[in-house]
Amino acid sequence: MLAVASAGYVFAAAGSAQATVTVDGYSLDTGSFGTGLGVHSTGTQSGTTLDGVVNIDGSAVTFSSSDTLTMTGSGEATVLPLSGAISNLDVLFEKAWDSITFSFAGDDGTFSMLVNGTSLFSVPACTICTIDNGQNKFTLSGGGISSLSFAFTPGVSTAKQFRVEGLTSAVPEPATWALLLVGFGAIGSSLRRRKANTQRLRVAYN
């Protein structure tokens, strides 16, 4: 009994160890995820390029593919193929984020993903870059995520639940603001001195 339990524990530990795949400092994980800021549709649309927007934040998100896509006009953006399946999908964010979540639905298959055009997640190195029949949730974490490019084998029927968290280009730290204020103060003081010197020169000349 103890041997069976131990074997089960080892198997579970091995499974959890493979749950996260890291490439170039970016980590991909599976399972449920938090709400974050949802990416919403800007309206009912179809074409090879669709427009979305980060809810509340208001920054733009663009979905594009060599396939013709469609999206409904309300709520979180759900990207669908106009016919057939989505074989590839590029997602471009106006801003850079520390965490992005997404979900795919389709037949059993795999996908590859490029982060910011260079960092590649793909099978077999990416053991979790797989899609089971049904809904599959993923979370990508790492600094400065601004674009994702997916290729699906076979194509998927749905891409949705794109959510973002942790704006990389955040508001400057208090120390940075202090330095900026000191710099502006120095510039202002220099301009005042220059103006005063110019006025004295004019008086002396007259």
Phi and psi restraints in degrees (value plus and minus 20) as a CYANA .aco file:
   2 LEU   PHI     -84.6   -44.6
   2 LEU   PSI     -58.7   -18.7
   3 ALA   PHI     -83.7   -43.7
   3 ALA   PSI     -61.6   -21.6
   4 VAL   PHI     -84.5   -44.5
   4 VAL   PSI     -63.7   -23.7
   5 ALA   PHI     -82.2   -42.2
   5 ALA   PSI     -62.1   -22.1
   6 SER   PHI     -84.0   -44.0
   6 SER   PSI     -61.7   -21.7
   7 ALA   PHI     -82.3   -42.3
   7 ALA   PSI     -60.3   -20.3
   8 GLY   PHI     -82.8   -42.8
   8 GLY   PSI     -59.9   -19.9
   9 TYR   PHI     -85.1   -45.1
   9 TYR   PSI     -63.5   -23.5
  10 VAL   PHI     -82.2   -42.2
  10 VAL   PSI     -62.8   -22.8
  11 PHE   PHI     -82.3   -42.3
  11 PHE   PSI     -64.0   -24.0
  12 ALA   PHI     -83.7   -43.7
  12 ALA   PSI     -61.2   -21.2
  13 ALA   PHI     -84.2   -44.2
  13 ALA   PSI     -60.8   -20.8
  14 ALA   PHI     -84.9   -44.9
  14 ALA   PSI     -59.8   -19.8
  15 GLY   PHI     -82.8   -42.8
  15 GLY   PSI     -63.3   -23.3
  16 SER   PHI     -89.7   -49.7
  16 SER   PSI     -49.8    -9.8
  17 ALA   PHI     -86.9   -46.9
  17 ALA   PSI     -49.1    -9.1
  18 GLN   PHI    -110.8   -70.8
  18 GLN   PSI     -19.5    20.5
  19 ALA   PHI     -90.6   -50.6
  19 ALA   PSI     -45.5    -5.5
  20 THR   PHI    -135.9   -95.9
  20 THR   PSI     112.1   152.1
  21 VAL   PHI    -137.4   -97.4
  21 VAL   PSI     109.7   149.7
  22 THR   PHI    -136.0   -96.0
  22 THR   PSI     111.1   151.1
  23 VAL   PHI    -154.6  -114.6
  23 VAL   PSI     102.3   142.3
  24 ASP   PHI      32.2    72.2
  24 ASP   PSI      14.6    54.6
  25 GLY   PHI      67.5   107.5
  25 GLY   PSI     -25.6    14.4
  26 TYR   PHI    -116.0   -76.0
  26 TYR   PSI     114.9   154.9
  27 SER   PHI    -134.7   -94.7
  27 SER   PSI     108.9   148.9
  28 LEU   PHI    -129.0   -89.0
  28 LEU   PSI     110.6   150.6
  29 ASP   PHI    -153.0  -113.0
  29 ASP   PSI     145.4   185.4
  30 THR   PHI    -138.1   -98.1
  30 THR   PSI     150.6   190.6
  31 GLY   PHI      88.0   128.0
  31 GLY   PSI    -183.8  -143.8
  32 SER   PHI     -95.2   -55.2
  32 SER   PSI     140.5   180.5
  33 PHE   PHI    -165.7  -125.7
  33 PHE   PSI     145.4   185.4
  34 GLY   PHI     -95.0   -55.0
  34 GLY   PSI     159.6   199.6
  35 THR   PHI     -95.7   -55.7
  35 THR   PSI     -63.6   -23.6
  36 GLY   PHI      36.7    76.7
  36 GLY   PSI    -175.8  -135.8
  37 LEU   PHI    -122.8   -82.8
  37 LEU   PSI      95.9   135.9
  38 GLY   PHI     -92.3   -52.3
  38 GLY   PSI     125.3   165.3
  39 VAL   PHI    -110.2   -70.2
  39 VAL   PSI     101.1   141.1
  40 HIS   PHI    -127.6   -87.6
  40 HIS   PSI     136.9   176.9
  41 SER   PHI     -94.8   -54.8
  41 SER   PSI     129.5   169.5
  42 THR   PHI    -113.0   -73.0
  42 THR   PSI     -18.2    21.8
  43 GLY   PHI     128.8   168.8
  43 GLY   PSI     144.6   184.6
  44 THR   PHI     -83.1   -43.1
  44 THR   PSI     108.7   148.7
  45 GLN   PHI    -176.9  -136.9
  45 GLN   PSI     141.4   181.4
  46 SER   PHI    -170.1  -130.1
  46 SER   PSI     134.4   174.4
  47 GLY   PHI     127.2   167.2
  47 GLY   PSI    -195.0  -155.0
  48 THR   PHI    -102.7   -62.7
  48 THR   PSI     -31.8     8.2
  49 THR   PHI    -152.2  -112.2
  49 THR   PSI     109.0   149.0
  50 LEU   PHI    -142.5  -102.5
  50 LEU   PSI     128.8   168.8
  51 ASP   PHI    -126.4   -86.4
  51 ASP   PSI     115.6   155.6
  52 GLY   PHI    -150.8  -110.8
  52 GLY   PSI     156.9   196.9
  53 VAL   PHI    -168.8  -128.8
  53 VAL   PSI     121.3   161.3
  54 VAL   PHI     -92.0   -52.0
  54 VAL   PSI     101.5   141.5
  55 ASN   PHI     -79.7   -39.7
  55 ASN   PSI     119.4   159.4
  56 ILE   PHI      54.5    94.5
  56 ILE   PSI     -73.6   -33.6
  57 ASP   PHI     -86.1   -46.1
  57 ASP   PSI     -58.6   -18.6
  58 GLY   PHI      64.8   104.8
  58 GLY   PSI     -19.9    20.1
  59 SER   PHI     -98.0   -58.0
  59 SER   PSI     132.1   172.1
  60 ALA   PHI     -98.8   -58.8
  60 ALA   PSI     128.3   168.3
  61 VAL   PHI    -155.2  -115.2
  61 VAL   PSI     110.6   150.6
  62 THR   PHI    -137.3   -97.3
  62 THR   PSI     110.9   150.9
  63 PHE   PHI    -128.4   -88.4
  63 PHE   PSI     110.0   150.0
  64 SER   PHI    -161.9  -121.9
  64 SER   PSI     135.5   175.5
  65 SER   PHI    -179.3  -139.3
  65 SER   PSI     142.1   182.1
  66 SER   PHI     -97.3   -57.3
  66 SER   PSI     -34.5     5.5
  67 ASP   PHI    -110.5   -70.5
  67 ASP   PSI     138.2   178.2
  68 THR   PHI    -102.8   -62.8
  68 THR   PSI     105.6   145.6
  69 LEU   PHI    -128.5   -88.5
  69 LEU   PSI     144.8   184.8
  70 THR   PHI    -163.3  -123.3
  70 THR   PSI     135.4   175.4
  71 MET   PHI    -169.5  -129.5
  71 MET   PSI     120.0   160.0
  72 THR   PHI     -98.3   -58.3
  72 THR   PSI     147.4   187.4
  73 GLY   PHI    -117.5   -77.5
  73 GLY   PSI      -7.9    32.1
  74 SER   PHI    -159.1  -119.1
  74 SER   PSI     128.3   168.3
  75 GLY   PHI      51.4    91.4
  75 GLY   PSI    -183.0  -143.0
  76 GLU   PHI     -81.1   -41.1
  76 GLU   PSI     123.0   163.0
  77 ALA   PHI     -85.5   -45.5
  77 ALA   PSI     103.8   143.8
  78 THR   PHI    -138.0   -98.0
  78 THR   PSI      93.0   133.0
  79 VAL   PHI    -113.0   -73.0
  79 VAL   PSI     106.1   146.1
  80 LEU   PHI    -148.1  -108.1
  80 LEU   PSI     135.1   175.1
  81 PRO   PHI     -98.2   -58.2
  81 PRO   PSI     122.5   162.5
  82 LEU   PHI     -85.4   -45.4
  82 LEU   PSI     -52.9   -12.9
  83 SER   PHI    -176.2  -136.2
  83 SER   PSI     137.0   177.0
  84 GLY   PHI      51.1    91.1
  84 GLY   PSI    -144.4  -104.4
  85 ALA   PHI    -163.6  -123.6
  85 ALA   PSI     146.4   186.4
  86 ILE   PHI    -111.5   -71.5
  86 ILE   PSI      95.5   135.5
  87 SER   PHI    -110.4   -70.4
  87 SER   PSI     -45.8    -5.8
  88 ASN   PHI    -173.0  -133.0
  88 ASN   PSI     134.2   174.2
  89 LEU   PHI    -172.5  -132.5
  89 LEU   PSI     106.0   146.0
  90 ASP   PHI    -127.3   -87.3
  90 ASP   PSI     113.2   153.2
  91 VAL   PHI    -143.3  -103.3
  91 VAL   PSI      97.1   137.1
  92 LEU   PHI    -133.2   -93.2
  92 LEU   PSI     104.8   144.8
  93 PHE   PHI    -122.8   -82.8
  93 PHE   PSI     116.4   156.4
  94 GLU   PHI     -83.6   -43.6
  94 GLU   PSI     -55.4   -15.4
  95 LYS   PHI    -133.2   -93.2
  95 LYS   PSI     146.4   186.4
  96 ALA   PHI    -122.8   -82.8
  96 ALA   PSI     118.0   158.0
  97 TRP   PHI    -144.7  -104.7
  97 TRP   PSI     139.1   179.1
  98 ASP   PHI    -112.5   -72.5
  98 ASP   PSI     -35.7     4.3
  99 SER   PHI    -173.0  -133.0
  99 SER   PSI     112.3   152.3
 100 ILE   PHI    -155.0  -115.0
 100 ILE   PSI     111.0   151.0
 101 THR   PHI    -132.9   -92.9
 101 THR   PSI     135.2   175.2
 102 PHE   PHI    -181.1  -141.1
 102 PHE   PSI     143.9   183.9
 103 SER   PHI    -161.1  -121.1
 103 SER   PSI     120.9   160.9
 104 PHE   PHI    -143.9  -103.9
 104 PHE   PSI     129.4   169.4
 105 ALA   PHI    -151.1  -111.1
 105 ALA   PSI     119.9   159.9
 106 GLY   PHI     150.4   190.4
 106 GLY   PSI    -193.9  -153.9
 107 ASP   PHI     -91.2   -51.2
 107 ASP   PSI     146.5   186.5
 108 ASP   PHI     -75.5   -35.5
 108 ASP   PSI     111.3   151.3
 109 GLY   PHI    -197.0  -157.0
 109 GLY   PSI    -182.6  -142.6
 110 THR   PHI    -154.8  -114.8
 110 THR   PSI     148.3   188.3
 111 PHE   PHI    -164.4  -124.4
 111 PHE   PSI     136.0   176.0
 112 SER   PHI    -135.6   -95.6
 112 SER   PSI     134.2   174.2
 113 MET   PHI    -161.6  -121.6
 113 MET   PSI     108.3   148.3
 114 LEU   PHI    -121.3   -81.3
 114 LEU   PSI     110.1   150.1
 115 VAL   PHI    -124.4   -84.4
 115 VAL   PSI     104.0   144.0
 116 ASN   PHI      34.1    74.1
 116 ASN   PSI      10.6    50.6
 117 GLY   PHI      59.1    99.1
 117 GLY   PSI     -24.4    15.6
 118 THR   PHI    -151.6  -111.6
 118 THR   PSI     -59.9   -19.9
 119 SER   PHI    -102.8   -62.8
 119 SER   PSI      93.4   133.4
 120 LEU   PHI    -121.7   -81.7
 120 LEU   PSI     104.8   144.8
 121 PHE   PHI    -125.6   -85.6
 121 PHE   PSI     101.5   141.5
 122 SER   PHI    -177.2  -137.2
 122 SER   PSI     135.5   175.5
 123 VAL   PHI     -93.3   -53.3
 123 VAL   PSI     122.9   162.9
 124 PRO   PHI    -109.5   -69.5
 124 PRO   PSI     -31.7     8.3
 125 ALA   PHI     -81.2   -41.2
 125 ALA   PSI     -58.6   -18.6
 126 CYS   PHI    -109.9   -69.9
 126 CYS   PSI      75.9   115.9
 127 THR   PHI     -90.5   -50.5
 127 THR   PSI     -34.4     5.6
 128 ILE   PHI    -128.8   -88.8
 128 ILE   PSI     -13.2    26.8
 129 CYS   PHI    -101.1   -61.1
 129 CYS   PSI      37.3    77.3
 130 THR   PHI    -148.4  -108.4
 130 THR   PSI     134.6   174.6
 131 ILE   PHI    -145.5  -105.5
 131 ILE   PSI     100.8   140.8
 132 ASP   PHI    -112.8   -72.8
 132 ASP   PSI     137.7   177.7
 133 ASN   PHI     -79.7   -39.7
 133 ASN   PSI      90.3   130.3
 134 GLY   PHI     112.2   152.2
 134 GLY   PSI    -178.2  -138.2
 135 GLN   PHI    -115.2   -75.2
 135 GLN   PSI     115.4   155.4
 136 ASN   PHI    -148.2  -108.2
 136 ASN   PSI     102.3   142.3
 137 LYS   PHI    -125.8   -85.8
 137 LYS   PSI     119.9   159.9
 138 PHE   PHI    -156.7  -116.7
 138 PHE   PSI     129.1   169.1
 139 THR   PHI    -147.8  -107.8
 139 THR   PSI     104.5   144.5
 140 LEU   PHI    -127.6   -87.6
 140 LEU   PSI     107.8   147.8
 141 SER   PHI    -145.6  -105.6
 141 SER   PSI     124.4   164.4
 142 GLY   PHI     134.0   174.0
 142 GLY   PSI     138.1   178.1
 143 GLY   PHI     -95.9   -55.9
 143 GLY   PSI     121.2   161.2
 144 GLY   PHI      50.1    90.1
 144 GLY   PSI      20.6    60.6
 145 ILE   PHI    -101.7   -61.7
 145 ILE   PSI      95.6   135.6
 146 SER   PHI    -143.5  -103.5
 146 SER   PSI     -33.8     6.2
 147 SER   PHI    -171.9  -131.9
 147 SER   PSI     126.2   166.2
 148 LEU   PHI    -151.9  -111.9
 148 LEU   PSI     117.6   157.6
 149 SER   PHI    -148.7  -108.7
 149 SER   PSI     100.5   140.5
 150 PHE   PHI    -131.3   -91.3
 150 PHE   PSI     125.5   165.5
 151 ALA   PHI    -149.4  -109.4
 151 ALA   PSI     108.9   148.9
 152 PHE   PHI    -132.3   -92.3
 152 PHE   PSI     119.6   159.6
 153 THR   PHI    -154.6  -114.6
 153 THR   PSI      87.7   127.7
 154 PRO   PHI     -95.1   -55.1
 154 PRO   PSI    -196.1  -156.1
 155 GLY   PHI     -83.5   -43.5
 155 GLY   PSI     137.0   177.0
 156 VAL   PHI    -121.1   -81.1
 156 VAL   PSI     141.6   181.6
 157 SER   PHI    -115.7   -75.7
 157 SER   PSI     -40.8    -0.8
 158 THR   PHI    -171.7  -131.7
 158 THR   PSI     119.4   159.4
 159 ALA   PHI    -149.2  -109.2
 159 ALA   PSI     103.6   143.6
 160 LYS   PHI    -175.9  -135.9
 160 LYS   PSI    -193.0  -153.0
 161 GLN   PHI      33.8    73.8
 161 GLN   PSI      21.3    61.3
 162 PHE   PHI     -95.4   -55.4
 162 PHE   PSI     100.3   140.3
 163 ARG   PHI    -157.2  -117.2
 163 ARG   PSI     125.5   165.5
 164 VAL   PHI    -144.9  -104.9
 164 VAL   PSI     131.6   171.6
 165 GLU   PHI    -166.7  -126.7
 165 GLU   PSI     132.5   172.5
 166 GLY   PHI      48.8    88.8
 166 GLY   PSI      59.7    99.7
 167 LEU   PHI     -82.4   -42.4
 167 LEU   PSI      98.9   138.9
 168 THR   PHI     -86.3   -46.3
 168 THR   PSI     -66.5   -26.5
 169 SER   PHI    -101.5   -61.5
 169 SER   PSI      49.5    89.5
 170 ALA   PHI     -96.3   -56.3
 170 ALA   PSI     151.2   191.2
 171 VAL   PHI     -81.1   -41.1
 171 VAL   PSI     118.4   158.4
 172 PRO   PHI     -74.9   -34.9
 172 PRO   PSI     128.3   168.3
 173 GLU   PHI     -84.5   -44.5
 173 GLU   PSI     136.5   176.5
 174 PRO   PHI     -72.6   -32.6
 174 PRO   PSI     -58.2   -18.2
 175 ALA   PHI     -84.7   -44.7
 175 ALA   PSI     -56.9   -16.9
 176 THR   PHI     -87.0   -47.0
 176 THR   PSI     -62.2   -22.2
 177 TRP   PHI     -80.2   -40.2
 177 TRP   PSI     -61.1   -21.1
 178 ALA   PHI     -80.8   -40.8
 178 ALA   PSI     -63.7   -23.7
 179 LEU   PHI     -83.6   -43.6
 179 LEU   PSI     -60.3   -20.3
 180 LEU   PHI     -82.5   -42.5
 180 LEU   PSI     -63.4   -23.4
 181 LEU   PHI     -84.6   -44.6
 181 LEU   PSI     -60.6   -20.6
 182 VAL   PHI     -82.4   -42.4
 182 VAL   PSI     -62.1   -22.1
 183 GLY   PHI     -82.8   -42.8
 183 GLY   PSI     -64.7   -24.7
 184 PHE   PHI     -83.6   -43.6
 184 PHE   PSI     -58.5   -18.5
 185 GLY   PHI     -82.4   -42.4
 185 GLY   PSI     -62.5   -22.5
 186 ALA   PHI     -84.5   -44.5
 186 ALA   PSI     -60.5   -20.5
 187 ILE   PHI     -83.8   -43.8
 187 ILE   PSI     -63.6   -23.6
 188 GLY   PHI     -81.7   -41.7
 188 GLY   PSI     -63.4   -23.4
 189 SER   PHI     -83.2   -43.2
 189 SER   PSI     -60.8   -20.8
 190 SER   PHI     -83.6   -43.6
 190 SER   PSI     -61.8   -21.8
 191 LEU   PHI     -85.4   -45.4
 191 LEU   PSI     -58.8   -18.8
 192 ARG   PHI     -84.6   -44.6
 192 ARG   PSI     -61.6   -21.6
 193 ARG   PHI     -84.1   -44.1
 193 ARG   PSI     -61.3   -21.3
 194 ARG   PHI     -82.9   -42.9
 194 ARG   PSI     -61.6   -21.6
 195 LYS   PHI     -84.4   -44.4
 195 LYS   PSI     -61.7   -21.7
 196 ALA   PHI     -84.7   -44.7
 196 ALA   PSI     -61.8   -21.8
 197 ASN   PHI     -84.0   -44.0
 197 ASN   PSI     -59.4   -19.4
 198 THR   PHI     -83.2   -43.2
 198 THR   PSI     -62.8   -22.8
 199 GLN   PHI     -84.5   -44.5
 199 GLN   PSI     -58.3   -18.3
 200 ARG   PHI     -86.6   -46.6
 200 ARG   PSI     -59.0   -19.0
 201 LEU   PHI     -84.0   -44.0
 201 LEU   PSI     -59.1   -19.1
 202 ARG   PHI     -85.3   -45.3
 202 ARG   PSI     -60.6   -20.6
 203 VAL   PHI     -84.4   -44.4
 203 VAL   PSI     -63.3   -23.3
 204 ALA   PHI     -85.8   -45.8
 204 ALA   PSI     -58.1   -18.1
 205 TYR   PHI     -88.2   -48.2
 205 TYR   PSI     -59.6   -19.6
